[in-house]
Amino acid sequence: MGSIGDFHAVTDASKCLVGKVPWWKDAVFYQIYPASFKDSNGDGWGDIPGVLSRIDYLHELGVDVVWLSPIFESPQADMGYDVSDYQKIYAPYGTIEDVDALTSACHERGMKLILDLVVNHTSIEHEWFKESRSSKDNPKRDWYIWKPARYDGNGQRLPPTNWRSYFAGPTWTWDELTEEYYLHLYAPEQPDLNWDNADCRKAIYENTMRFWLDRGIDGFRIDTVNKYSKRTDFVDAPVSDPTSAHQPAPEMWCNGPRIHEFIREMRQEVLEPYNAVSVGELSNTPHPAQVLPYVSAAAKELDMVFEFSMIRLGTGDGFGAKYIYQPFPLSRLKALTSTWQTFVEGTDGWTTVFCENHDNGRAVSRFGDTSSPELWRRSAKTLALWQTTLTGSLFLYQGQEIGMVNMPTTWGIDEYKDIESSRFFLEAVKSGDASRVEAIVGGLQILARDHSRIPFQWDTSPNAGFTVPGAHPWMRVHDNYRDINVARQSGDASSILEFYRTLLPLRRKYRHLFTHGLFRLLDPMNEALFVYMFQSR
Ligand code: TEU
């Protein structure tokens, strides 16, 4: 691609002009999970100098934009998705100067850098929350969502609503000091900010966004972007899980009444003046009609979003049954691909292409067959072909390009470090139902977020080249690292890595058919073949 300007002409191999399009439509994005990519100082935790040392690897692969998962100061209750200071770097990742150096290194190569913007919630350790919880009349009290308790007929204290959080348990935590509950859609360590408060919104724009854009980064992947506006009546959700006191309630706090107003404001006030690219994470929003308003160019909200129907295949639901694995036929994968490929046709919206991220198991283990080296290789290449031909902006996740697989099923539950995995496991154990524990463990072995978070496999040296030999990586290195790694695949024409290196230039060359094409699914009910074609737009 090579174009750094706002727009560039999209031409196909036969010089057919597709039109002037924003640069990010043709860009290949690559997500780095910094704790697990490359450790430069032997503390077993990946860091920014480590990323910098591999920037040419990404450049040569054909990556245009690097997306770094959160690197900010954090107590790491949820791997940095709990930020305690948006302007400081979590020390094990390095320094702010390291981020500047990475930004420059990207720009020198014609690449861009985007950061993860986590502003639905902060950490409980953030100064804003410390102030907010200190007294009911603190000026920042209303920057978070505080509610009084309810009491049942026996005088027993109850949370304000019956909502279940993503990480099991209630969305409310009682705070002794001021005797009120605060809301957290995720862990108790992640209190939700109150976007209805205009001062709070201004502080977010200034403190978390302009600060980084002023330092030269190119945009944001925006975490949980559709949860800033909640319904304000705070009522119980209908009981859909009679076994639990806490009920899934996304209709209460997702895509709420002011959400489009907030996102438009964020764009006008911050993103647009900096010409920053935005890709929002849009969970619990599975209908095209709901998604389009977020990505319509005329609506001036987000450039792109991640819609999760396909990547959630196999999960029970987003809540209590998430890790009760649900097998699915190929026709379901095909139908979802078709829906989310075509939903922008005839509109001014745009779509994204991805099959992995840090919140899901490895695609080759979920959608492929890893029972033999040959089937593993063919599966990973099939996924590569599928992803690199689809319409929209392409997002790759670290390790996808070498076919990294899920952690072995022989590993015990102790190797699962993620807060979500631990809480679901604990919830099952507490239920006293052995079959539930077994089902959850089985589901985690396929779907857990941990699988994508183990150290990146660079070479055959001890610790897979992720960190120095003898160091203790924060997550266990996969047993298969001597077989699956970058060094082994580089230069091997039959490898998955070289297949990606071949496909990405082809995607560019035939961008009128792939990135900008019209996807047409053929033979939709065939459970053995996935056949599709593209037409030029
Ligand atoms: O995820 C938001 C989210 O709601 C999910 O889609 C996520 O996959 C999770 O597993 C829900 O069960 C984002 C981040 O990507 C995730 O890593 C964080 O844990 C979460 O926000 C909270 O910040």
Boltz pocket constraint, residues with backbone or C-beta under 6 A from the ligand:
constraints:
  - pocket:
      binder: B
      contacts: [[A, 78], [A, 81], [A, 82], [A, 118], [A, 166], [A, 186], [A, 223], [A, 224], [A, 281], [A, 283], [A, 318], [A, 358], [A, 359], [A, 420], [A, 449]]
      max_distance: 6.0
